[in-house]
Amino acid sequence: MSLKSERRGIHVDQSDLLCKKGCGYYGNPAWQGFCSKCWREEYHKARQKQIQEDWELAERLQREEEEAFASSQSSQGAQSLTFSKFEEKKTNEKTRKVTTVKKFFSASSRVGSKKEIQEAKAPSPSINRQTSIETDRVSKEFIEFLKTFHKTGQEIYKQTKLFLEGMHYKRDLSIEEQSECAQDFYHNVAERMQTRGKVPPERVEKIMDQIEKYIMTRLYKHVFCPETTDDEKKDLAIQKRIRALRWVTPQMLCVPVNEDIPEVSDMVVKAITDIIEMDSKRVPRDKLACITKCSKHIFNAIKITKNEPASADDFLPTLIYIVLKGNPPRLQSNIQYITRFCNPSRLMTGEDGYYFTNLCCAVAFIEKLDAQSLNLSQEDFDRYMSGQTSPRKQEAESWSPDACLGIKQMYKNLDLLSQLNERQERIMNEAKKLEKDLIDWTDGITREVQDIVEKYPLEIKPPNQPLAAIDSENIENDKLPPPLQPQVYAG
């Protein structure tokens, strides 16, 4: 079997990782294959179209209501007065809608009216509550970091505080709308620093990292896996799916990693640890850092095994194997959280964006994994998925001399358990068959006896007249002589 056919279900072209609009940035399955910039453009177009359609529908319904109300009036003066009231009401409603739409799509960091600023400065229960130790530490680090930027730092801190206050009043919005507010804030702050503050791009990136760390530490408990979404349901589904695929071996995925080598085994353990550690982080950038460290350990494991640099075709199957072996907690929630609230520049370019896109592809592959992807027959795939049997383990003769004795013994025990399991299943099947045969034999005998009884019914006849005893006194009837009497002989 050729290598190409073995990897037909896992191979992903590098062009498939890029935005399908052709902008050159990395795409994301959560954004339907677009990058964050193109996705926002498409999302805004669809949103504007929906708002326009809703507006036209509202105007049409209002016109119909006006016409119906006007026709029901008897006097012309009343009709004129009523129509003028409706015109005034219609004008006010249009003005209110335009203001609402503009406000919705305005930048979240834009300074509003004096009344809005006063409301933002009002104490809120969430901001003034007793903060955790981590939140307090991050706040102090953020303030100390901004002190080095003087006036620019003060403006950034002011805008960040206004954004957090605004997000407190936007918790009733959907998580997608809150994500849009965060993305708009990132974009506006970065653009303002580059245009007004003339801050170099490398410093802008550092400032944006600190801003993301500060605001997402404060907002984490409210925007990570919210109850209004189905993130938790997806987490349980992918965990159940990975548990069902625990039988998948590295050979099935064409993973070029030899775990018998101690260094490679350590790299695999570190990669699994990093992908699991992702759930313990609060900041999207820190979660991305865990994915990046995991990916670098994978590349090192492949390099040690093959004695040459790893390729993209080697990396993706190994990443799939690491995810199957580690089964990271809340995997879908973490992916959605990074997608929604991470600085978009990190997801669009750089190694973080590349590794994150590969992780999304790996999860999508696991969700759609079938027999053809692993070059198995459908019968074997179904038996493995149901747990009836497992793939044959590595034979003892094929182990290398320097292989770990514990691993050898483990596989030998697994083989023995597999054989015992098959033997037990065979005995249970034979016992059930014997039980069924005994029941059928008993039923057959019962039916035969019943048929004989029905064919030859038992008739009970009355008893015959009993015979008279020979020694009885029956002289009148039988005319028998009397019995002989004993005589004594005198000799």
Salt bridges, closest charged atoms under 4 A:
ASP13 OD1 - HIS11 NE2 2.78
GLU41 OE1 - LYS21 NZ 3.37
GLU42 OE2 - LYS21 NZ 3.54
GLU59 OE2 - LYS94 NZ 3.62
GLU64 OE2 - ARG60 NH1 3.32
GLU93 OE2 - ARG96 NH2 2.51
GLU134 OE1 - ARG282 NE 3.67
ASP136 OD2 - LYS140 NZ 3.56
GLU141 OE2 - ARG137 NH1 3.06
GLU141 OE1 - LYS213 NZ 3.28
GLU144 OE2 - LYS147 NZ 3.22
GLU155 OE2 - ARG192 NH1 3.72
GLU177 OE2 - ARG47 NH2 2.96
GLU180 OE1 - HIS44 NE2 3.25
ASP184 OD1 - ARG40 NH2 2.28
GLU191 OE1 - HIS187 NE2 3.44
ASP209 OD1 - ARG285 NE 3.96
ASP209 OD2 - ARG346 NH2 2.87
ASP230 OD1 - LYS234 NZ 3.98
ASP231 OD2 - ARG340 NH1 2.88
GLU259 OE1 - LYS325 NZ 2.71
ASP274 OD2 - HIS297 NE2 3.23
GLU277 OE2 - LYS281 NZ 3.61
ASP279 OD1 - ARG330 NE 2.96
GLU308 OE2 - LYS306 NZ 3.54
ASP313 OD1 - HIS11 ND1 2.60
ASP314 OD1 - ARG7 NH2 3.07
ASP314 OD2 - LYS306 NZ 2.73
GLU351 OE2 - LYS296 NZ 3.49
ASP352 OD2 - ARG346 NH1 2.84
ASP380 OD1 - ARG383 NH2 2.42
GLU395 OE2 - ARG392 NH1 3.72
ASP437 OD2 - LYS433 NZ 3.43
ASP440 OD2 - LYS436 NZ 3.21
